[in-house]
C-alpha cells in the first residue's frame, strides 16, 4: 500500500488539513441531470484520508451528495467566488466552471479534493453529515501564498451575511443583530488591512449593499 494512500495523506497534510479543524472550501457537485452546483462549505478532516461535509438538508449540495455520492472540494483564494457562490439568486453560473469536468471544478482553483460519500448521518432536522473518502488531491498552484487577515475576515463576513439573511427572513431579529455585530468586526478588519479596490474590499461593499436591501 504505499503510494496512493500515503500520497493523498501527505498532500492533505501539506495543504494544512488538520484532524478536526474546519477549513473553508467551495464544494462543487452535480445533480442527477448533470447540472452543476457550487457552494461555500466548511469541511473537516476526520481521518488520514476522510473528511466530513455538513450541508443543510434543504440545499442543493445535500441533494447532490446524497443522490450521486460525489463532490469536489475546491481550494481557492478568490474571495469574490465565495461571495458569488454563497448568494446565487439565479442558480449556479456556467462561467464559474471548467468545461467537461465531472464533478465540475471551478476556474482558478488552487487545489482540488475529489470526494466520494462513504456514509450519511442526519444529525438534526436541519443538517446532515457526509463522511467522504478523499479519492484524489490535485495541487494546481504549488506557489505558497502569504496569509492575509483581510481575506480571512472577508470570507468570515460572507458566512455571517448568509446567517443574517436567514435570520431576517425567519423574523429572528435578535440573532440577526448578533451576526451583524460579528459582520461589523470583520468589516473593520478588512477596511483596516486591505486597500481600496481590492477583492476583499469589493466583497465587503457588496455585502453592505445586501444588508441594506434586507433591512
QUIUR-V611644 format. One record per backbone hydrogen bond with DSSP energy under -0.5 kcal/mol. CO is the residue of the C=O (numbers start at 1). NH is the residue of the N-H. E is the energy in kcal/mol with one decimal. If there is no record, write none. Layout:
# QUIUR-V611644
co: (CO,CO)
nh: (NH,NH)
e: (E,E)
This chain:
# QUIUR-V611644
co: (2,3,4,5,6,7,8,9,10,11,12,12,13,16,18,18,21,23,23,25,25,26,26,27,28,29,31,35,37,39,41,42,43,44,45,47,49,50,50,51,52,53,55,56,59,60,61,62,63,64,64,65,69,71,72,72,73,73,74,74,75,75,77,78,78,79,80,81,82,83,86,87,88,93,94,96,98,105,106,110,110,111,112,112,113,114,114,115,116,119,121,121,126,127,127,129,129,130,130,131,131,132,133,133,136,138,138,147,148,149,150,151,152,153,154,155,156,157,158,159,160,161,162,163,164,165,166,167,168,171,172,173,174,175,176,177,178,179,180,181,182,183,184,185,186,187,188,189,190,195,198,199,200,201,202,203,204,205,206,207,208,209,210,211)
nh: (4,7,8,9,10,11,12,13,14,15,16,17,16,18,21,45,45,25,43,27,41,28,74,39,72,37,34,31,29,27,25,54,23,52,20,50,134,46,47,132,44,130,128,59,63,64,65,66,67,68,69,69,117,115,28,74,75,113,26,76,110,111,79,81,82,83,84,85,86,87,88,89,91,96,97,107,101,98,109,140,141,75,114,138,73,135,136,71,133,131,123,129,57,123,124,121,131,53,132,118,119,51,116,135,114,112,140,149,152,153,154,155,156,157,158,159,160,161,162,163,164,165,166,167,168,169,170,172,171,173,176,177,178,179,180,181,182,183,184,185,186,187,188,189,190,191,192,193,194,198,202,203,204,205,206,207,208,209,210,211,212,213,214,215)
e: (-1.3,-2.7,-2.7,-2.3,-2.5,-2.3,-2.4,-2.4,-2.2,-2.2,-0.7,-2.4,-1.1,-1.0,-1.9,-0.7,-0.7,-0.6,-2.4,-0.5,-3.0,-0.5,-2.7,-1.6,-2.2,-2.3,-2.1,-2.1,-1.9,-2.5,-1.9,-0.7,-2.8,-3.1,-2.9,-0.8,-2.6,-2.0,-1.6,-3.2,-1.8,-3.2,-2.1,-1.5,-1.9,-2.8,-2.5,-2.5,-2.6,-2.9,-0.7,-1.4,-2.2,-2.8,-2.9,-0.7,-0.6,-2.1,-2.0,-0.7,-3.2,-1.3,-1.3,-0.9,-1.2,-1.9,-2.7,-2.3,-1.3,-1.9,-0.5,-0.9,-2.0,-1.9,-1.5,-2.8,-0.8,-2.9,-1.5,-2.0,-1.9,-2.8,-0.5,-2.6,-2.7,-2.5,-0.9,-1.8,-3.0,-2.6,-0.7,-2.9,-2.9,-1.6,-1.5,-2.5,-0.6,-2.2,-0.6,-3.4,-1.6,-2.2,-1.9,-0.9,-2.5,-2.7,-0.7,-0.5,-2.0,-2.7,-2.2,-2.3,-2.2,-2.4,-1.8,-1.8,-2.4,-2.4,-2.1,-1.5,-2.5,-2.4,-1.8,-2.9,-2.7,-2.3,-1.5,-2.8,-1.3,-1.4,-1.9,-2.5,-1.7,-2.1,-2.2,-2.0,-1.7,-2.5,-2.5,-1.5,-1.9,-2.8,-2.4,-1.5,-2.5,-2.7,-1.1,-2.5,-2.6,-2.0,-2.5,-2.2,-1.9,-2.5,-2.3,-2.4,-2.4,-1.7,-1.8,-2.6,-1.9,-1.8,-2.4,-1.8)
